[in-house]
Amino acid sequence: LSPDDSAEGYFAMPMEVMVRFGMWDEILAEADNYPAAMIGTRALHHAARAIAYASKGDSKNARKEQAIFVEKTKLVPKDEALGTNNVADLLAVAWHMSEGEIRIREGQFDAGIMELRRAIELEDALHYDEPPGWLIPVRHSLGATLMRRGRYAEAEQLYREDLARSPANGWSLYGLAESLSAQNKNAAETKVTKAKFQTIWANADTWIISSCLCQPARMGSE
């Protein structure tokens, strides 16, 4: 196999999808058998493993994977592109997201939230691509974290921002409905938002309890 940029993007997608759907054991069972030339994908593999370990509450191994990820990113050529984006820019989003998830699991909530906000800034700065260069909207992760901490108004704002970018996104519709409900706010909008989510999610084979499966449901809804 002699991979080009687009091929590498497709190789990386399954790992991103597994993160999206909280398939932590599957991620950890996934072998690093990517073609040697796919340096960026091999780096992302370890970022996904770091998030998986963090989500399982194993921050020690998450830190080990994060360290490997950092070393792998150093091998990526500075001018390497994936679609319309520089690979280094995509990996920067991955680093801040994984670092945020690890810090949150370590109990460093403010520091973790700061890392996720930085990841959002970097994600927003990416060039348009179809499919997107980064498949996991970081607002979903931060929104779930804020919901977990009882910071419902901040989470609401994030979900509204994401829906302005992608109006039919089921994850953000779910998060917005939950954040409004938690604030006992806008009952009519909450009802409409829940109905939109249920319509969009009607044929899904995975039911969600959070806008990011890296975080459990909000306090009081478990």
QUIZI-V804308 format. One line per field, one symbol per residue. ss: DSSP state (a for helix, b for strand, c for the rest). psi: psi as a letter, one per 30 degrees, with the letter a starting at -180 (. if undefined). Layout:
ss->???
psi->???
This chain:
ss->ccccaaaaaaaaaaaaaaaacccaaaaaacccccccccaaaaaaaaaaaaaaaaacccaaaaaaaaaaaaaaacccccccbbccbbaaaaaaaaaaaaaaaaaaacccaaaaaaaaaaaaaaaacccccccccccccaaaaaaaaaaacccaaaaaaaaaaaaaaccccaaaaaaaaaaaaaccccaaaaaaaaaaaaaacccccccccccccccccccccc
psi->kikaeeeeeeefeeeeeeeeghieeeeffkkihlkefieeeeeeefeeeeeeeefggifefeeeeeeeeeeefffkkfgkljbglkeeeefeeeeeeeeeeeeeffgieeeeeeeeeeeeeeeffllkljlkejfjkfeeeeeeeeeeggieeeeeeeeeeeffeifgjeeeeeeeeeeeefghkieeeeeeeeeeeeeegegkgkklglfkgfkallkff.
